[in-house]
Amino acid sequence: MRTAVIGGGWAGIAAAVELTGSGHPVTLFEAGRLLGGRARSIYLDGRTLDNGQHILLGAYRDTLDLMRRVGADPEQLFEHHPLQVIDRQGFRLSLPKLPAPFNLAWGLLSSPGVSWREKIRTAWWMERIKRQGFRLPRDISVAAWLDEAGQTGTLRRHLWEPLCLAALNTPVTQASAQLFANVLRDSLGSPRRQDTDLLLPRVDFGQLLPEPAGRWLQARNADVRLGCRVRQLAADTDCVVIDGERFAAAILATAPQHVASLWPACATDYAFEPIATIYLQFSATTALPFPLLNLLGRHGQWVVDRGNGLLACVVSGHGDWEALPDDELATTLAGELDLGEAAAWHKVIREKRATFSARPGIRRPACRTSHPRIFLAGDYTWDDYPATLEGAVRSGRRAARQAMAIASAA
Ligand SMILES: Cc1cc2nc3c(=O)[nH]c(=O)nc-3n(C[C@H](O)[C@H](O)[C@H](O)COP(=O)(O)OP(=O)(O)OC[C@H]3O[C@@H](n4cnc5c(N)ncnc54)[C@H](O)[C@@H]3O)c2cc1C
């Protein structure tokens, strides 16, 4: 009997590839017309765009491994840059290509506009949390954690707050310090220098994983059903029944808000955070000094240079921008960019439930459910990380490994 994977985002893709690669027959159900879920390409106004800007890090090992497995070469598909945080107000943290931890130490010490006192205090703080294994005695908000550490100066506004919002999509006053510490552990705090590298996609998101994975699966006789929303899930002792069809096991790899209608026992009560991407087309010669810039605008947080004058501004987390109509939001962001040139075209893409809100003490469900043949995958089930592609991929692989044992016995 086949194993069913419900949801063709990066978690579901990872699960389907893991199962197929181990010789287990798979049916992958995806409600949308394309694979990729929240990290997918979309076709609008005759252009291929991404539904949101995704920044990957060298620390995303499972994701990079999965890409290689389906024939997508990360060396070709990403620009690799040593981490740089640069903003419009002149702040710059650039990590040189030195072995860790000298890269971070040098980056901090050479950062302009930060007092020596603050640099040294920050270097000590980083060293202390490293010695503590990035484990906090209790989970508190990132704001409270930074206050306790005396991180109240330039680095807070220009480094920690933007990094927290980018990584957790949750403002520092509400974000979990433990999840932020986990992100720091595997990036800035990693002993592997390459983990801190920024990986900026050279191609649209479909080409990074969803499209090559779809081809890879189909070439190996996986049954990939696009535009196929699962309506009903029932389970017996010897099988799982999906819309009347029998399977050995099922992996639910949907976003958390979609689990309740399929398997109410696994419902969560998360709050969510939105993200808007505002694409602005300027003349082809317009370029940013670095492809990722912290805008520090009233609304806009980051801007990504997509090449040929196309800039993608990112607004994350709840705020009064949500009430602005698309045209007004685009005009406001163009004003914040202040390039002295009007945008010839714009498009706003809003994801109202882009990610779960990564709050202190947030409860994360296990991969195993109350039914031995039903497993959960998805970014929200990987409790070490906030909502990330890497968490999604790791969760999918883990669910596949657990489902295989049951499926083999069926
Ligand atoms: C705008 C934006 C920017 C982001 N930026 C970053 C970033 O920079 N770095 C990073 O690491 N992460 C980022 N993320 C988070 C990342 O995209 C997610 O963590 C990841 O894509 C989640 O994957 P998933 O497979 O767990 O869930 P999803 O991608 O939500 O996949 C679930 C899939 O299940 C399908 N589905 C739901 N119900 C059914 C059903 N009944 N039957 C069949 N199919 C169903 C859905 O259509 C969907 O395709 C960002 C997210 C957004 C939205």
The ligand as an ORCA input file, in Angstrom:
! r2SCAN-3c Opt
* xyz 0 1
  C       6.461     35.706      2.434
  C       7.244     34.666      3.198
  C       8.599     34.848      3.414
  C       9.325     33.885      4.105
  N      10.674     34.050      4.255
  C      11.409     33.034      4.731
  C      12.821     33.098      4.721
  O      13.411     34.107      4.325
  N      13.536     32.022      5.169
  C      12.917     30.897      5.617
  O      13.603     29.932      5.970
  N      11.565     30.808      5.659
  C      10.801     31.846      5.234
  N       9.446     31.752      5.237
  C       8.805     30.586      5.871
  C       8.757     29.369      4.918
  O       8.196     29.749      3.682
  C       7.869     28.307      5.552
  O       8.400     27.986      6.825
  C       7.812     27.027      4.732
  O       7.568     27.287      3.372
  C       6.707     26.144      5.296
  O       6.627     24.951      4.529
  P       5.581     23.832      4.916
  O       5.752     22.751      3.919
  O       5.714     23.499      6.355
  O       4.133     24.489      4.787
  P       3.404     25.127      3.496
  O       4.381     25.760      2.617
  O       2.274     25.962      4.026
  O       2.813     23.874      2.723
  C       1.584     23.282      3.049
  C       0.906     22.851      1.761
  O      -0.259     22.098      2.106
  C      -1.237     22.344      1.114
  N      -2.542     21.941      1.684
  C      -3.212     22.488      2.736
  N      -4.357     21.796      2.975
  C      -4.384     20.789      2.060
  C      -5.301     19.724      1.803
  N      -6.414     19.540      2.544
  N      -5.039     18.855      0.782
  C      -3.909     19.005      0.006
  N      -2.999     20.002      0.218
  C      -3.232     20.874      1.237
  C      -1.112     23.846      0.862
  O      -1.666     24.192     -0.393
  C       0.419     24.014      0.905
  O       1.013     23.912     -0.392
  C       8.672     32.730      4.608
  C       7.299     32.561      4.407
  C       6.584     33.519      3.707
  C       5.114     33.303      3.481
*
